[in-house]
Amino acid sequence: MKAPANNPEEIAARLVKLAVDAGATEAEAAVSEGDEFECTVRLGELETLKEAGSSAAGVRVFRGKRTGISSTSDLSGDGLRRIVASAMALAVVSMEDPFAGLPLPEELGAVEGDMALFDPGVEVLDPAERIALARRAEKAALDFDPRITNSEGGSYGSSVSRRAFANSLGFLGSYKSSSCSLSVVSVADGGQGKLERDYWYDMARTPVRLESPEQVGRKAAEWTLRRLGARKVATQKVPVIFDPRVARSLVGHLFSAVTGEAVYHKSSYLAEKLGQSVASKCVTIIDDALKPGGFGSSPFDDEGVPSRRTVVVGEGRLETFLLNTYMARKLGVRTTGNASRGLAGNPGTGHGNLYLQPGTRTPEDIISSVENGFYVTELLGSGVNIVNGDYSRGAAGVWIEHGRLAWPVHEVTVSGNLASIWARIEAVGSDLEFRGSVASPTLLIGEMRVSGT
């Protein structure tokens, strides 16, 4: 477990050694360091600017089946010794847990090769250039149409980070990642004091892969103008289309329902559904932490288990739950490599690049197939119950008449049950794009209740 002195790998390895020397039967350590940049320009003027760097470490120790955890931002020798002593002291007073412990040695490892997680272009871009990108994006929105009268800002953000992990079973690994984003929130005046706002954004591992500032600004303006003149509709049951910006939230809800924690505690409507049909046959959901350049990609999870590609739902059938080592032991199975943790606390369950596999139909074709329905572009509130699947959220979007987007809608609610929503998906679009680690193409749901006037 040798590594160059004072880098994250060396610090992680040193923490593990200190813990073992202090009497830990097992130990693991995580170290992260990074730099962040963020700026916001409003009406052409720089409004906020932030540059920050950070580094921190966490250690988890086991004394038999007792666990102690501690973290620090003091990475000096004394700081490392203090958190090890703190973690060991906490382990003494903790309750024994028969499922506690590191993964099995044969479960450890890392994906080899370049996963395209880091690009030096994020670091070399001059701060003035980053501010200029935000300014250009906002200007493109303001210049798009005279009805775009205001802005809540154009923003550019970027980060570079490195994460290292080590444990007493001999695992030692690290990876470096970068990201950047560009966004605009524009405001349109519909007359009589009625203002509407909407946004557009893009994310990438390097600035050269971002949409141009002009594209981001124009799309923000287009989405905002689409909201002018919005009105309610009468309460009815109709086909509902989820735009990709909101369809991804359905994928997120399904993730919450398939985590080991939710399944073990029977707090998921899918807890007893493994191997059964839980969605339309056109639905395949994949958790892929191996996707090159993906925002959810990494060579190993937060327990040192190799990342992998997992089919969660295959043609409507629930194929697996997503698990870390602890929850896998409680359920009597093996980890799926989905451990996720910060520097303090026990690992939870996370995902890699979680997405609904695209179909072959274009969004335009899907819209044209609906005689009367609702195209949802925004969801509000958090009325989702993962225990029983009940779903009710505020919504805005565009009404569909005779296969065409007709007029904007706001102040309505879309509701149903997650089980029936997934079962009633009739079409999946071809327009899958990743602007984060969760993604979905356009989805057509055969029927939902839209509550308005």
N, C-alpha and C positions, 0 to 999 in steps of 0.2 A: 504493500500500500504506500509506495513512495510517490511523492509528487513535489514539484518545485516549491520552495519555501514561501509561505505567506500568501499563496493563492487559495481560492475557495476549496479546492480538493485537499490541499495540505491541512487547512484548518479543520475540515470535516474529519479527516483521518486522525488528527491530533485529539479532537474531542472524543472520538471512539476509544482511542488508547487511554486517555485520561479516565474515562468511565470504567473500562475494564480493569485498569490498575487500581481503581477505587473500590472494586469488588462487584461490579455489575456482571451478572451472568450473560447478558446480551446488551447491546447498545447500538444506536444508530444516530447519525447527525446529518443535518442539512444546513447548507450555507448559501446565502444569496447575496449578490451585489448588483447594483444597477444605477443607471442614470436616466432621468426623465426630463422631457422638454414639453412645454405646453404654452401656446399663445392664442389669444382671441383678439380679433380686429372687429370693431363695430363702427359702421359708417365711415370706414377708411382709416379710423384712428386705432392705434394699439391700446387695448383696454386692459388685458391681463398678460403677464409674462411670468413663467415659472420654469426654473431650472433647478433640479435637485438630484443629489446622489445619495445612495444609502447602501449599507451593508449590515447583515445580521446573521445570527446563527442560532440553531436550536438543537437540543439533544434530548433523546428519549432513552431512558435506561430501564432495565428489567432486573429485579432481584427475585429470581424465581418467577412467580406469577404476579408479582407486584410491580407497578409501573410508576415512574416519576418523569416529569417533563419540565424543561426550563429553556428559556431563550434569552438572548442579549444582543445589543448592538455594540457592545464593547468586545472587540476581537483581539485584545491584548492577551498575553499569557495569563495574567491575573483574572481577566474577564472570563476566559474559557474555564479556568479552574473553578471560579465561583459558580457558574451555571451547572457544572458537573456536580459540585457539592450540593447545590440546591436540588437538583433532580434526584440525587441519591437519598437525600433527606426526605423528599416527598414520597419516594418509593417505600420507605420504611413504614410510613403511616397510611399508605393506600390499602385498599381492600384487595385480596387475592382474586384474580380472574382467570379461570381455567383456559380461556381462549386467548389470553395475551401472549405476545411473543412475535419474533421476526418471522418472515416467510421461511419455508424450507430452503436449504442451500441450493437444491436443484431447480428451484423456481426463480433464482436470481439471474440477472444478465442484462445486457443492453444491445439495442439494435446497432449494427455496425454501418459505417458509411455516412456520407454527408446527407442530412435530411433537409438541407436548404432552409434552416431556421434563422440564419444570421446573414446579413448583408452589410458590409462596411459603409455603404452609401448613406445609411441613416446617421452615422456618426460624422461623416465628412461634410454633410450639407451645412452651410453656414447659417447661423441663427437669422441673419437678415434675409436669407433666401427662404427660410421657413415662414417668416412673417409675411414675406411677399406672396407666398402661395396662398395663405389665408386671405390676404387682401384681394388678390385676383379672383378667388372663388366668390367672395362676397360681392365684388363689383359686377361679376357676370350675372349674379342673381338680380341685383338692383337695376342693371341695364336691360334686363330681358323684356320687361313690359312696364309701362308707366303705372300699372296698378300695384306693382311691387314698390311700396312706399317706405318700407322700413326693414330693419334687420335686427335679429338678436345675436348676430355675429357670425363671422367666418373663423374657424378654428383649425389649427394644425397641432398635432401632438406626435411625439415619438418617444421610444424607449429602447434601451439596450440593457440586457441583463445576462447574468451568468448564474447558474445554479449547480451546486455540487452536493453529492450524497455519498455517505459511507456507512457501513455497518460492521459489526464484529464478526460476521461470517466471511469477510474478505472482499465484499463489494466496494468498489470505489469508481465513481463516474461523475461526469459533469457535461454540461452543454451550454452554449451561448445562443441567445435569441435576440431578434430585433423586430420592431414593428413601427408603423407610422400610420397616421390617419388624417383625413381632411374632411371637414364638414361645414355646412352652411344652414342656418335657420333663417328663412325669409318671411316677411309679413306683407300681406296684400290687403288693400282697402277695397271693400265691396260696396262702399257708399253707405250713407246713413249711419256712420259710425261703426259699421260691422267689419271687424278685422279678422283675418284668418292667418294662421301660421302653419308651416310644414318644413320639412328638412330633407336633405340628402347627405350621404356620407360615403366614404370609401376607406378601406383599410388594406394594407399590404405589408410585406416584410421589408420592402425598400421603396424609396420615393419614386423610382422610375416605373414602378408597376401600379402606382395610383392612377385613377382617372385624372385627367387634366383638371386644373382649377375651374376652367371654363365649363367643362362638362358637369362638375359637381354643382356649380352655381346655377346653371341652366336647369338641371333636374330639380333642384330645390325650388326654383321659381315655378316650374311646371306643376309640381305637386301642390304648391300653395295655391296657384290659380285655379286648380281643379276643385278646390274647396269652396270657392265663392258661390254665394247663392244657395248654400246648403239648407235643407229643410228636413223635417221628420217625415216618416211614413206611417201608414196605418199598421197596427199589429197584425202579423200574418206569418204563415210558415211558407218559406220559399227556399230554392237553392241558394247557397251562399258560396262565394269564391273568396278565398283568402289569398291576398297578395303575398309574395315571398317575405316582405318585411314583417308581416304578422303571422304567416304560416309557420315560421320558425318557432314561435312560442308554443305551438301545439307539440312540436318535437321536444321542446324543453319540458313540457308537462309530462310527456311519456317517460322521459328520462327520470323525473322525480318519482314516477310510479314503479320503476324497475330497479332502483337502487337496493342494495342488500339491506340497508337500514329500514326502508319502508316495507320491504317484503317480510323481514324477520319480525317486525313489530305489528304485522298485519294492518298497517296504516296505508295500504295501497289497494285500489280496486283491481289490480292485476296480480295480487299476491298468490292467488290460487290458480292462475291462468297459464302457467308454463306449459308449452307444448300445444296450447289451444289457439284457435283463431281469435284474434283480438282486433282485427282491422280488415278492411277490404283487401282483396288479393292484389290490387295494384299498389299496395303499400309495402315497401321494404325500407327498413331503417337500419343504418350502419353506423357503428362507432369505430372510426378509423384513426388511430393515433400514429399511423405510418405515412400518411399523406405528405409528400414533399412540400415544404413550405407552409403547411397547415397551421392555423393558430392554436389547434389542440394537439399538435404533434410533439413528440419527445422520444428520445431513445429508450427511456425507462420511466416507470411510474414513480410515485413518491414513496415506494418501499424498495426500489431497486429491482422490480420485476419488469422484464422486457415489454415494451409497448407492442400492440397487436391490432389487427383488424377483426372486429367482431360483428356478426350479423345479429342484431337485437330482435328485429321483426323481419321475417322472410316471407314475402307474398302473403302477408296478413297473419302469419303464425308467430307467436311469441317463442323465440328460440332460446333466450337466455336472460338471466338477470345480470346486472353489473356489480362486481364485488371487489372489495379489498380483502386482505388476508384475514382480518378479524371477523368480518361478516361471513366470509366463506366458511370459516371454521364453525361458526355458530349454525350455519345451514348445512354443514356436513359435506361441502364441496370444495373445489379449488378456486383460488383467486382468478379473476379475469384480467388482472393487470390494470385495475381502475382506481388504485389508491391515490388520493389527493389530499394534500395537507399544506398548511402554512408552516411556519417555524415553531409554532407553539400548538400544543394539542395533539390528540391522536389523529391518525389518518381518517378521512371521510371517504366518500366515493365521488369520483369525478368522471368526466368523459374526455375523449380525444376530440376528433372532428366528427360530431354527431350530425347526421343528415338523412333526409328522406331521398331515396334514390330517384332521379328524374325519370319522367316518362318521355313520350315522343310528341305530344301535342303542344303547340305553341299557346301562350296565354291568349292571343287573339282568337284562336280556334275554340278554346274553352269558353271564352266570353260569348262568342257567337252562338254557342250551343244552348244558351240559357234564354228562354223567352221572357221570363220575369224573375228577377232575383237581385241579390245584393253583393256588390264587390267591396270587400272590407280592406281598408288601407291603414286603419288605426284602431287599436284596442286600448281601452282604459280600465283602470281598476284591477282588482286581483281576486275576482270571485270564482276561484277554481278550487274544488275540494278533491284532493288526490285520494282520499279515503273511499269516497263513494262515486267519484267521477263527475259530480255535478259541476256544471260550467255555466257561468253567466258573467258577461263583461260588456261594459259600454263600448260603443263602436262608432266609427265614422267611415265614410267611403263614397261610393257612387252607385246609384240605382241602375239596374240593367233592364232595358225594355227592347224586346224584339232583337235580342242578340247584340245590342249596342250599349255602350256607356252613355246614359241619358242625362242625369242630373245628380248633383252632390247631396249626400245625406249626412246628418249629424244628430246627436242626442238620441240615439237609439241603443237598444241592448240586444245582443245575440246570445242565445242560450240553448242548452241541451244537456247531454251527458257525454263525457269523453268516450265511453264505450260505443255509443251510437254514432257519435261524430266520426270516429275512426272507421266504423263499419260502413258508413254512408259515403265515404270518399269515392267518387265516381270517375275522377280524372286527376292525373298528376302531370303538371307541366314539364316542359323541357328546359326551363329557365333557372336551373340551379346555379347559384353563385355564392361564394363564401365571402362574407364580410365579418368574420368572427369564427368561433369554433362550433356554432350551431347554425344549420342552414336547411332551407326547404325551398322547393320550387312552388309555383302556383298550385293551389288545391281547390277542387270543386267538391263541395259537400252537398249531397243530394237534397237535404232538407234540414233547416234549423228554424227556430222561432226568432223572429225579429220583432221586438216590442217597441212601439213608438206611440203614436196618438191613439 
